[in-house]
Amino acid sequence: MRIAFELSGEHPTLPRADVLGALEAEGVALRKVSFTPELLIVDALRPPRRALERVSLSRFVDRVLAIGAWSAILRAAARIPLAGETFRVRAHGPFSPAEKRDLERQVGGAMDPRGRVDLGDPIRDFRLLRHGGAFLLGEALLEVERSDMEARKVARRPFSMPISLHPKLARALVNLSRCPHDGAILDPFCGTGGIAIEAARLGMTVFASDLQEKMVKGTASVLKHYGLKGTTFVADVGEVHRHLRKVKAIATDPPYGRAASTRGEPPEDLYRRAFSAFKALLPIGGYAAVVLPSEEAIRIGEERLRLEEAHTMRVHQSLTRTFCAFVKVR
Ligand SMILES: C[S@@+](CC[C@H](N)C(=O)[O-])C[C@H]1O[C@@H](n2cnc3c(N)ncnc32)[C@H](O)[C@@H]1O
């Protein structure tokens, strides 16, 4: 089955990595992968819906019906049986509003006349996209729950501070950790619990800890608020292995210097202790997805784990955050 992920465009590489991490986490075998800045297309063998539902930095996930010149798209549209079903066709891409309307009308007009147009809540939702110099006709399998994630933004949670990652980035970090839906995941710098919430929503067994008791209590309260389960405890990152044996994966956003508290410890020392703990807690092949503020911090990580990928985001002039995935190889 060919599937197209309509990438959100919020970052040049992270949305693609988010999809590939989610699919790998759920063991989806990929026969072929191709991409443009807007679309990632994979040929996958029967991907479970839960693998597609994990995706965070895409807008729609579509089954690909045809890719090609306009005439090929119209022919493909005409071949879809729609007996008694409602449908809609929406174009999305670098089209003017008039072009969009025209393209949608042409595809709609080519479709099985037994179908009935419903722009509000149709049974079949077709997507018409630009793909390089050609077009892609797809059928939406799901719309990524971006408004739900927006609603879980820190300012709207019962316990919040400005340090929290946006839920969509927290979810992407969980995907980079390759933790399967039934795996155990740890956030040892849990802060306000943003990563714990997203991991718990995906069904994982969640462990969340922090040096500060108020953060741990806050994380426990937000998990409860959303009806989610998780084990929370107070611990310095260097002591986490006393509370836990192994976990399948780690997803975390450590303090990044001045703004976040390290209780006076130089950040490099903290990262050294943290990565040693990650190495002790992960099995061979296990991933740690970590947001890091500097090349130096990444280098410290690489002394203990193998860096698989890194996606840098500029937050403001003096702060960049790099979403890294490390794997334990020995
Ligand atoms: C950037 S914040 C985490 C933000 C979090 N992702 C969220 O959504 O709120 C870093 C957290 O690390 C904690 N911290 C600082 N030093 C620590 C240490 N040595 N061990 C464990 N946690 C520590 C801080 O208390 C703070 O809550």
The ligand as an SDF file (V2000), in Angstrom:
LIG
                    3D

 27 29  0  0  0  0  0  0  0  0999 V2000
   13.6190   21.9210   30.2010 C   0  0  0  0  0  0  0  0  0  0  0  0
   12.8550   21.3000   31.6370 S   0  0  0  0  0  0  0  0  0  0  0  0
   11.8780   19.9870   31.0130 C   0  0  0  0  0  0  0  0  0  0  0  0
   10.6940   20.4510   30.2840 C   0  0  0  0  0  0  0  0  0  0  0  0
    9.7080   19.3480   30.0260 C   0  0  0  0  0  0  0  0  0  0  0  0
    9.9680   18.6740   28.7660 N   0  0  0  0  0  0  0  0  0  0  0  0
    8.2810   19.8550   30.0350 C   0  0  0  0  0  0  0  0  0  0  0  0
    7.4970   19.5270   29.1270 O   0  0  0  0  0  0  0  0  0  0  0  0
    7.9260   20.5970   30.9430 O   0  0  0  0  0  0  0  0  0  0  0  0
   14.1230   20.5040   32.5180 C   0  0  0  0  0  0  0  0  0  0  0  0
   13.7610   19.8390   33.8310 C   0  0  0  0  0  0  0  0  0  0  0  0
   14.9260   19.1850   34.3230 O   0  0  0  0  0  0  0  0  0  0  0  0
   14.8870   19.1780   35.7420 C   0  0  0  0  0  0  0  0  0  0  0  0
   16.2460   18.9170   36.2710 N   0  0  0  0  0  0  0  0  0  0  0  0
   17.2900   19.7690   36.3950 C   0  0  0  0  0  0  0  0  0  0  0  0
   18.3780   19.1300   36.8790 N   0  0  0  0  0  0  0  0  0  0  0  0
   18.0230   17.8380   37.0470 C   0  0  0  0  0  0  0  0  0  0  0  0
   18.7000   16.6640   37.5030 C   0  0  0  0  0  0  0  0  0  0  0  0
   19.9710   16.7080   37.8920 N   0  0  0  0  0  0  0  0  0  0  0  0
   18.0360   15.4910   37.5210 N   0  0  0  0  0  0  0  0  0  0  0  0
   16.7260   15.4280   37.1280 C   0  0  0  0  0  0  0  0  0  0  0  0
   16.0240   16.5040   36.7170 N   0  0  0  0  0  0  0  0  0  0  0  0
   16.6530   17.6890   36.6600 C   0  0  0  0  0  0  0  0  0  0  0  0
   14.3040   20.5380   36.0850 C   0  0  0  0  0  0  0  0  0  0  0  0
   13.7080   20.4830   37.3690 O   0  0  0  0  0  0  0  0  0  0  0  0
   13.3140   20.7750   34.9430 C   0  0  0  0  0  0  0  0  0  0  0  0
   12.0160   20.3820   35.3520 O   0  0  0  0  0  0  0  0  0  0  0  0
  1  2  1  0
  2  3  1  0
  2 10  1  0
  3  4  1  0
  4  5  1  0
  5  6  1  0
  5  7  1  0
  7  8  2  0
  7  9  1  0
 10 11  1  0
 11 12  1  0
 11 26  1  0
 12 13  1  0
 13 14  1  0
 13 24  1  0
 14 15  1  0
 14 23  1  0
 15 16  2  0
 16 17  1  0
 17 18  1  0
 17 23  2  0
 18 19  1  0
 18 20  2  0
 20 21  1  0
 21 22  2  0
 22 23  1  0
 24 25  1  0
 24 26  1  0
 26 27  1  0
M  CHG  2   2   1   9  -1
M  END
$$$$
